[in-house]
Amino acid sequence: MRESFLKYLQFEKRYSKHTVFSYNTDLDQLTAYLSEQYDGLPPEDVNHSTLRGWIVSLVEGKIQPKSINRKIASLRAYYKFLLKQGAIDKDPTTKIRLLKTSKKLPQFVNEKDMNLLLDNCEFSDDFTGLRDRLILELLYGTGIRLSELVSLKESDINPSNKTIKVLGKRNKERIIPFSSSLEKVIKEYQSEKKKLSNSEYNAELLVTDKGQPCYPMFVYRLVKKYLNLFTTIDKRSPHVLRHTFATHLLNKGAELNAVKDLLGHTSLAATQVYTHNSLEKLKSVFDQAHPKA
């Protein structure tokens, strides 16, 4: 039944390969626990107490509550599927509750540091420098996810109306506009890319110095290298630039719904977390400027 479940996630729910892999990994971990503690009891035969025991073992193993909650979500989806297929009579996850997690505000790069990075950093004029700059400009200028960035095709760029077509979670497409300054960077990069051997046969927009498609860890290391030069925030990853994109838009008065659509969020609640960062800025202004602060 698990194979059918994974196909259901991939083809009917249209989950990404990464998400399907995560669900499968969670079920592997549950199966390993059942094999060790319950002499190989099949996951389809467990009850509420058995699942609760597994969750307790994860807590005792110092697994972060956020990670445990994701595993609980995997279980809920799996047993809901089994119930729908008639493979079980009762859902053992109905009484399973999510763990409390601490709410952390998304970290972001302040405007001053971001401007220093893009305006004062000495990117080389060759392919490598143009590619590095484009990656940073795309992440900050469009707010796309790392997975979306490395999946971009040359054909996804529409220079006539300055938009990028992005394939997001669950294969949902969205169109994101980009600035004239980013258009210039894209054109300069594409011109240099054509000079690379093999790159003209490569449909991917972003490639390595050898003309091969960029991969997540390559981009992660690149972003961290440049952020290390201009910011002291704890997290220095591609996702931080996504947070920065959203926070700066809201700080400049952008509507929450518009930011939601640009980020590709399905729920407004996922976008609202960035309003807290904007509120913190307002509080800072108040503390500095108001006589009674």
C-alpha positions in Angstrom: 0.0 0.0 0.0 2.9 2.4 0.6 3.9 2.4 -3.1 0.3 3.3 -4.0 0.4 6.0 -1.4 3.6 7.5 -2.8 2.2 7.5 -6.3 -1.0 9.2 -5.0 1.1 11.9 -3.5 3.1 12.4 -6.7 0.5 12.2 -9.3 -2.8 13.1 -7.7 -1.7 15.5 -4.9 1.1 16.7 -7.2 3.6 16.9 -4.4 7.3 17.6 -5.3 9.8 14.7 -5.4 11.4 16.2 -2.3 8.2 16.0 -0.3 7.4 12.5 -1.5 10.9 11.4 -0.5 10.4 13.0 3.0 7.1 11.2 3.5 8.7 7.9 2.5 11.6 8.5 4.8 9.2 9.2 7.7 7.4 5.9 7.0 10.8 4.1 6.9 11.6 5.4 10.3 8.3 4.3 11.7 8.8 0.8 10.2 12.2 0.6 11.7 10.8 1.5 15.1 8.0 -1.1 14.8 10.6 -3.7 13.7 12.7 -3.1 16.8 10.0 -2.6 19.4 7.1 -4.6 18.1 8.7 -7.5 16.3 8.0 -6.2 12.8 4.4 -5.1 13.3 3.2 -3.7 9.9 2.4 0.0 10.0 -1.1 -0.8 8.8 -1.8 -2.7 12.1 -0.7 0.0 14.6 -3.0 1.7 17.1 -2.9 5.1 18.7 -0.8 4.0 21.6 1.8 2.5 19.3 2.1 5.7 17.3 2.3 7.7 20.5 5.2 5.5 21.7 7.1 6.3 18.5 6.5 10.0 18.9 7.7 9.8 22.6 10.9 8.0 21.3 11.5 10.9 18.9 11.1 13.4 21.7 13.5 11.5 23.9 15.9 11.3 20.9 16.1 15.1 21.0 14.4 15.5 17.6 13.2 19.1 17.1 9.4 19.5 17.6 9.1 21.0 14.1 10.6 17.9 12.6 8.3 15.6 14.7 5.3 17.6 13.6 6.2 17.0 10.0 6.4 13.3 10.6 3.0 13.4 12.3 1.7 15.2 9.2 3.2 12.3 7.1 1.4 9.7 9.3 -1.9 11.6 9.1 -1.8 11.6 5.3 -0.8 8.0 5.1 -3.5 6.7 7.4 -6.1 8.9 5.8 -5.2 7.3 2.5 -5.4 3.8 4.0 -8.8 4.6 5.4 -10.0 5.9 2.1 -8.8 2.8 0.3 -10.5 0.5 2.9 -7.2 -0.9 4.1 -7.9 0.0 7.7 -11.2 0.5 9.7 -10.0 3.2 12.0 -7.5 6.1 11.7 -4.9 5.7 14.6 -3.8 9.3 14.2 -7.1 11.0 15.1 -6.0 11.6 18.7 -2.4 12.4 17.9 -1.7 16.1 18.7 1.1 18.3 17.3 3.9 19.4 19.6 4.2 23.0 20.6 6.9 24.8 18.8 8.6 28.1 19.5 7.7 30.8 17.0 10.8 32.4 15.5 10.6 35.4 13.3 12.2 34.9 9.9 15.6 36.4 9.7 16.3 38.8 6.9 19.1 41.1 5.6 18.5 44.8 6.3 18.2 47.1 3.4 21.5 48.8 4.0 23.5 45.6 3.9 21.5 44.3 0.9 22.3 47.4 -1.0 26.0 47.1 -0.1 26.0 43.5 -1.3 24.5 44.3 -4.7 26.0 47.7 -5.3 29.4 47.6 -3.7 30.5 43.9 -4.1 33.1 43.6 -6.8 31.7 40.9 -9.1 34.0 39.9 -11.9 33.0 40.7 -15.4 33.4 37.1 -16.6 30.8 34.3 -16.6 31.4 33.4 -13.0 30.9 36.9 -11.7 27.8 37.5 -13.8 26.3 34.1 -12.7 27.0 34.7 -9.1 25.4 38.2 -9.2 22.3 36.8 -11.2 21.7 34.2 -8.5 21.7 36.8 -5.7 19.6 39.2 -7.8 17.0 36.5 -8.6 16.7 35.3 -5.0 16.3 38.8 -3.7 14.5 40.3 -6.6 11.8 37.7 -7.0 11.6 35.8 -3.7 11.7 32.4 -5.4 12.6 29.3 -3.5 16.0 27.5 -3.9 14.3 24.5 -5.6 12.5 26.9 -8.0 15.7 28.8 -8.8 17.7 25.7 -9.9 14.8 24.5 -11.9 14.5 27.7 -14.0 14.7 27.2 -17.8 15.9 29.7 -20.4 12.4 29.5 -21.8 10.9 30.7 -18.4 12.4 34.1 -18.9 10.1 36.5 -20.8 12.1 39.6 -21.6 9.3 41.3 -23.5 7.2 41.8 -20.4 9.9 41.3 -17.8 8.4 38.3 -16.1 9.6 34.9 -15.0 7.5 31.7 -15.0 8.1 29.7 -11.9 7.1 26.1 -11.2 6.4 26.0 -7.4 5.2 23.5 -4.9 2.7 20.9 -6.2 3.7 22.0 -9.7 1.8 25.2 -9.4 2.9 27.8 -11.9 3.1 31.5 -11.1 4.4 34.6 -12.9 6.8 37.0 -11.2 7.7 40.4 -12.6 11.3 41.6 -12.4 13.0 44.9 -12.6 14.9 46.6 -15.4 18.1 46.3 -13.5 17.6 42.5 -13.2 16.8 42.4 -16.9 20.2 43.8 -17.7 22.0 41.3 -15.5 20.0 38.4 -17.1 21.0 39.6 -20.6 24.7 40.0 -19.7 24.8 36.6 -18.1 23.0 34.9 -21.1 25.5 36.5 -23.5 28.5 35.0 -21.5 26.7 31.7 -21.0 26.6 31.2 -24.8 30.4 31.3 -24.9 30.6 28.2 -22.7 31.1 24.9 -24.4 28.0 22.7 -23.9 26.0 25.5 -22.4 24.1 26.2 -25.7 22.7 22.7 -25.5 21.6 23.2 -21.9 18.0 24.3 -21.3 18.6 25.3 -17.7 19.1 29.0 -17.0 21.7 28.7 -14.3 24.8 26.6 -14.9 28.2 26.0 -13.3 31.5 27.1 -14.8 31.6 23.8 -16.7 28.2 24.4 -18.2 26.4 21.9 -16.0 23.0 22.7 -14.3 23.4 24.4 -10.9 22.4 22.3 -7.9 21.0 23.3 -4.5 24.3 22.9 -2.5 26.2 24.9 -5.1 23.8 27.8 -4.7 23.7 27.5 -1.0 27.5 27.8 -0.7 27.6 30.7 -3.1 24.9 32.7 -1.2 26.6 32.0 2.1 29.9 33.2 0.8 28.6 36.5 -0.3 26.3 37.1 2.7 29.3 36.4 5.0 30.9 39.6 3.5 28.0 42.0 4.3 25.8 40.7 7.1 26.2 39.3 10.6 22.8 37.6 10.9 23.0 33.9 12.1 21.4 32.3 9.0 22.9 33.0 5.6 21.1 30.9 3.1 19.1 31.3 -0.1 15.9 31.2 2.0 17.0 34.2 4.0 17.0 36.2 0.7 13.4 35.0 0.2 12.6 36.3 3.7 14.4 39.5 2.8 12.3 40.0 -0.4 9.0 39.6 1.5 10.0 41.8 4.5 11.3 44.6 2.3 8.2 44.7 0.2 6.0 44.9 3.3 8.2 47.6 4.8 7.6 49.6 1.7 3.9 49.3 2.0 3.1 46.3 -0.3 -0.3 44.6 0.2 -0.1 41.3 2.0 -2.2 39.5 -0.6 0.2 40.7 -3.4 3.2 39.4 -1.4 1.4 36.1 -0.9 0.9 35.7 -4.6 4.5 36.6 -5.4 5.8 34.1 -2.8 3.5 31.3 -4.1 1.9 30.8 -0.7 -1.5 28.9 -0.7 -2.5 30.4 2.6 -2.3 34.0 3.8 -1.3 32.7 7.2 2.1 31.7 5.8 2.7 35.2 4.6 1.5 36.9 7.7 4.6 35.9 9.6 6.5 38.6 7.7 4.2 41.3 9.1 5.8 40.8 12.5 9.1 41.9 11.1 7.5 45.0 9.7 5.9 45.6 13.1 9.3 45.3 14.7 10.6 48.0 12.4 7.6 50.3 13.3 8.3 49.8 17.0 11.9 50.7 16.4 11.0 53.9 14.7 8.5 54.7 17.5 11.1 54.0 20.2 13.6 56.3 18.5 11.3 59.2 17.5 8.5 59.5 20.0 9.1 61.7 23.0 7.2 59.4 25.3 8.8 56.2 24.0 
